[in-house]
Amino acid sequence: MPKTLFILNDPPYGTERSYNALRLAGSLSKREGEEVRVFLIGDAASCAKKDQKVPQGYYNAEVMLRNVGRHGGEIGVCATCMDARGIADTELTDTTHRSTLEELTNWVQWADRTLVF
């Protein structure tokens, strides 16, 4: 079974890197036999904040992450990056979890392919 790890660095809005990564992760997570994990590090930690309000017709990173999670994808958020940005565990969307560099290291070893955005 192919295993793909996505590592996102950019904020949810202002650039399209995280948006494009989440589009691909969502599409891949829907495929039969695929395993997907997403790790949010640096400014990408903000992608996991729940209750995001965006203009009508604009994409929502929280919804995109939830879709990956609903299709069996695991989503970790760097704890150090969360702390640096004042993001509490209670502010994370339901399909994500506070994570560590140790978990990311394990995920890199787990993955057949790693995509960095």
Backbone bond lengths (Angstrom), bond angles and torsions (degrees), N, CA, C in turn:
res aa  C-N    CA-C-N  psi(-1)  N-CA   C-N-CA  omega(-1)  CA-C   N-CA-C  phi
1 M - - - 1.452 - - 1.534 108.81 -
2 P 1.326 118.35 121.31 1.470 121.46 -179.78 1.531 111.60 -64.14
3 K 1.338 115.89 137.70 1.463 122.11 -177.79 1.522 108.99 -124.26
4 T 1.338 115.70 122.57 1.466 120.99 -177.15 1.517 110.27 -120.42
5 L 1.320 115.50 131.43 1.454 123.03 174.94 1.518 108.85 -109.27
6 F 1.321 115.73 129.14 1.468 122.68 174.56 1.523 107.24 -107.80
7 I 1.324 116.85 127.72 1.460 121.81 174.69 1.524 106.88 -114.39
8 L 1.331 115.26 116.77 1.466 120.91 -178.17 1.518 109.51 -106.80
9 N 1.331 116.56 136.63 1.461 123.25 -179.18 1.527 113.92 -115.46
10 D 1.322 117.57 -27.43 1.465 121.56 -171.78 1.529 112.34 -87.03
11 P 1.335 116.77 158.10 1.460 120.88 178.41 1.533 110.94 -64.80
12 P 1.324 116.65 163.05 1.469 119.43 -178.03 1.527 113.49 -66.59
13 Y 1.305 117.08 -27.97 1.464 120.85 -176.71 1.527 109.25 -133.21
14 G 1.317 116.25 155.40 1.460 121.22 179.94 1.519 112.23 105.68
15 T 1.320 116.45 -29.21 1.461 122.34 170.64 1.522 105.92 -133.71
16 E 1.301 117.64 171.11 1.467 119.55 -179.64 1.522 112.89 -107.94
17 R 1.330 117.43 6.40 1.467 119.77 -177.65 1.528 112.23 -63.29
18 S 1.322 118.16 -49.79 1.469 120.10 179.68 1.525 110.39 -66.62
19 Y 1.317 116.34 -38.99 1.467 120.68 177.04 1.529 110.62 -57.65
20 N 1.322 117.40 -48.94 1.458 120.51 -179.10 1.529 111.88 -66.74
21 A 1.317 117.03 -37.70 1.465 120.28 176.75 1.528 110.53 -62.92
22 L 1.323 116.84 -42.94 1.471 120.37 -179.58 1.524 111.55 -69.88
23 R 1.309 117.08 -32.76 1.469 119.88 174.28 1.521 109.87 -61.24
24 L 1.322 116.45 -48.38 1.460 120.69 -178.77 1.527 111.26 -67.42
25 A 1.319 117.77 -43.21 1.469 120.95 178.45 1.524 110.74 -60.80
26 G 1.324 116.75 -41.41 1.467 120.52 178.36 1.509 112.10 -64.50
27 S 1.305 116.46 -43.17 1.464 120.83 179.51 1.522 110.99 -64.91
28 L 1.317 116.35 -44.54 1.462 120.77 -179.06 1.528 111.60 -67.18
29 S 1.335 116.59 -37.34 1.472 119.85 -178.14 1.527 112.38 -65.38
30 K 1.320 117.30 -21.43 1.470 121.44 179.04 1.525 112.59 -81.29
31 R 1.319 117.09 -13.97 1.468 121.22 -176.41 1.521 110.83 -77.53
32 E 1.306 114.98 138.61 1.460 122.27 177.44 1.526 109.84 -59.79
33 G 1.331 116.94 130.97 1.453 121.56 174.55 1.520 115.80 82.40
34 E 1.303 118.26 2.45 1.465 121.81 179.72 1.529 110.40 -96.74
35 E 1.308 116.46 140.57 1.462 121.97 172.27 1.523 108.00 -116.06
36 V 1.329 115.35 133.14 1.465 120.67 -175.87 1.523 109.68 -129.14
37 R 1.307 114.68 136.50 1.463 121.58 170.82 1.517 107.84 -130.97
38 V 1.337 115.39 144.37 1.462 122.28 -179.38 1.520 107.67 -126.50
39 F 1.332 116.23 130.56 1.464 120.58 176.21 1.519 108.06 -119.31
40 L 1.328 115.65 125.01 1.463 122.80 -178.92 1.518 108.97 -101.79
41 I 1.320 115.98 118.99 1.458 121.37 -176.24 1.534 108.50 -131.38
42 G 1.313 117.05 155.24 1.464 120.61 -178.78 1.524 110.17 63.26
43 D 1.327 115.61 -139.84 1.463 120.17 -178.58 1.525 113.36 -64.56
44 A 1.328 117.66 -17.44 1.467 120.54 178.56 1.526 112.01 -67.47
45 A 1.330 117.78 -16.53 1.471 120.11 176.77 1.530 110.47 -55.72
46 S 1.312 116.96 -30.91 1.474 121.18 -179.89 1.527 112.62 -67.60
47 C 1.323 118.22 -17.90 1.468 121.02 176.55 1.524 110.99 -60.19
48 A 1.329 117.19 -27.69 1.465 121.78 -173.19 1.524 114.28 -89.81
49 K 1.335 117.70 1.04 1.466 118.86 179.22 1.519 110.57 -67.43
50 K 1.333 115.85 133.42 1.460 119.43 179.44 1.529 110.82 -81.89
51 D 1.330 113.99 162.82 1.469 123.04 177.86 1.534 112.87 62.85
52 Q 1.337 116.34 39.59 1.459 119.99 177.57 1.531 109.77 -69.88
53 K 1.308 115.47 136.58 1.462 122.07 177.25 1.530 107.79 -112.04
54 V 1.313 115.44 119.43 1.467 120.33 179.63 1.524 108.64 -127.09
55 P 1.328 117.54 158.23 1.460 120.31 178.06 1.525 111.12 -59.78
56 Q 1.323 116.00 148.09 1.462 120.91 178.47 1.527 109.72 -56.41
57 G 1.326 115.49 135.02 1.451 121.01 179.82 1.525 114.17 87.49
58 Y 1.338 117.44 -2.68 1.457 122.50 -179.05 1.519 108.66 -100.15
59 Y 1.318 117.54 147.20 1.472 120.01 179.42 1.525 110.62 -65.87
60 N 1.335 115.37 157.93 1.458 122.36 -179.24 1.532 107.60 -127.65
61 A 1.327 117.26 113.43 1.465 121.96 -177.31 1.527 111.41 -60.90
62 E 1.306 117.80 -36.10 1.470 121.33 178.55 1.524 110.81 -60.59
63 V 1.314 117.03 -46.15 1.466 121.84 179.35 1.532 110.06 -63.68
64 M 1.323 116.28 -40.49 1.462 119.82 -179.85 1.525 111.17 -64.49
65 L 1.330 117.52 -40.36 1.461 120.87 176.86 1.531 110.94 -65.87
66 R 1.313 115.88 -40.94 1.467 119.88 178.66 1.531 110.57 -59.61
67 N 1.322 117.24 -38.42 1.469 120.91 178.49 1.525 111.24 -63.60
68 V 1.326 117.37 -41.58 1.466 120.46 176.79 1.525 109.60 -61.61
69 G 1.320 116.56 -45.95 1.461 121.15 179.75 1.515 113.29 -62.78
70 R 1.313 116.99 -38.76 1.471 120.95 179.35 1.519 112.64 -65.51
71 H 1.324 116.39 -24.52 1.464 120.36 179.15 1.525 111.47 -97.50
72 G 1.322 116.77 20.67 1.457 121.14 173.68 1.513 116.01 93.12
73 G 1.329 117.84 0.12 1.459 120.15 178.93 1.517 111.62 -73.73
74 E 1.323 116.11 147.02 1.464 121.90 175.53 1.518 108.16 -100.97
75 I 1.342 116.04 141.64 1.460 120.32 -176.99 1.519 108.97 -133.37
76 G 1.330 115.46 116.20 1.459 121.55 177.37 1.513 110.75 -107.79
77 V 1.328 114.92 147.28 1.466 120.96 179.05 1.527 107.48 -122.83
78 C 1.312 116.75 126.17 1.456 122.20 -178.34 1.532 110.81 -56.74
79 A 1.336 116.55 120.96 1.461 121.74 -178.26 1.527 111.81 -64.50
80 T 1.320 117.38 -41.56 1.460 121.28 179.40 1.526 110.54 -62.05
81 C 1.335 115.81 -41.10 1.462 121.06 179.34 1.528 111.18 -68.73
82 M 1.326 116.41 -37.20 1.460 120.31 175.51 1.523 110.01 -61.21
83 D 1.319 116.35 -49.08 1.467 121.03 -178.78 1.521 111.31 -60.57
84 A 1.329 117.02 -41.62 1.466 121.15 -178.95 1.525 111.70 -64.56
85 R 1.331 116.24 -24.67 1.463 120.93 -178.03 1.530 112.67 -105.77
86 G 1.313 116.54 6.21 1.461 121.05 177.84 1.519 114.04 68.86
87 I 1.332 117.37 29.63 1.462 121.62 179.67 1.529 108.66 -94.98
88 A 1.314 116.74 117.38 1.468 121.78 179.33 1.523 110.26 -84.94
89 D 1.324 116.14 156.61 1.469 121.12 178.18 1.527 111.30 -54.81
90 T 1.323 116.82 -36.89 1.466 121.72 -178.18 1.528 112.66 -68.93
91 E 1.329 117.07 -13.89 1.464 121.50 179.86 1.529 112.87 -90.97
92 L 1.337 117.74 -3.04 1.455 120.75 -178.82 1.522 111.07 -80.70
93 T 1.318 115.49 143.45 1.456 120.72 175.73 1.531 109.07 -64.90
94 D 1.312 116.24 156.54 1.467 121.84 -169.70 1.526 115.62 -65.09
95 T 1.310 120.22 -17.00 1.468 120.46 -178.30 1.527 112.31 -97.93
96 T 1.336 117.23 7.06 1.460 120.94 -178.19 1.526 110.00 -117.91
97 H 1.331 115.61 164.06 1.460 119.65 175.97 1.525 110.86 -143.99
98 R 1.334 114.84 152.60 1.464 122.21 175.09 1.523 107.44 -63.82
99 S 1.311 116.39 130.99 1.454 120.07 -173.88 1.527 110.67 -132.02
100 T 1.323 115.09 -176.07 1.460 121.17 -175.13 1.528 110.49 -137.16
101 L 1.309 115.17 167.04 1.453 120.14 174.13 1.529 110.09 -64.50
102 E 1.315 116.99 -31.72 1.464 121.00 177.19 1.533 110.69 -62.33
103 E 1.324 116.89 -43.26 1.467 119.38 177.21 1.527 110.44 -65.30
104 L 1.329 117.70 -41.70 1.462 120.12 177.31 1.531 110.27 -59.56
105 T 1.312 116.95 -42.23 1.463 121.06 177.79 1.521 110.75 -58.66
106 N 1.332 116.90 -44.54 1.469 121.40 177.38 1.526 110.97 -62.48
107 W 1.324 116.49 -40.60 1.456 120.61 -179.13 1.526 111.21 -67.10
108 V 1.331 117.76 -36.48 1.461 120.33 177.36 1.524 109.67 -62.18
109 Q 1.324 117.00 -41.19 1.463 120.39 178.20 1.526 111.55 -69.10
110 W 1.316 117.72 -31.80 1.464 123.54 179.62 1.523 111.92 -69.26
111 A 1.330 116.77 -36.82 1.463 122.58 -169.11 1.527 113.35 -73.65
112 D 1.334 114.22 143.16 1.466 120.74 169.18 1.524 110.31 -80.10
113 R 1.331 115.26 -31.22 1.458 120.77 179.12 1.531 108.30 -145.26
114 T 1.324 114.50 143.14 1.466 121.46 -179.53 1.521 107.71 -124.93
115 L 1.320 115.92 125.11 1.459 122.64 179.00 1.520 108.25 -112.22
116 V 1.313 116.52 127.91 1.466 121.47 -177.59 1.518 108.88 -113.70
117 F 1.326 114.92 125.76 1.459 121.78 179.35 1.530 108.90 -119.24
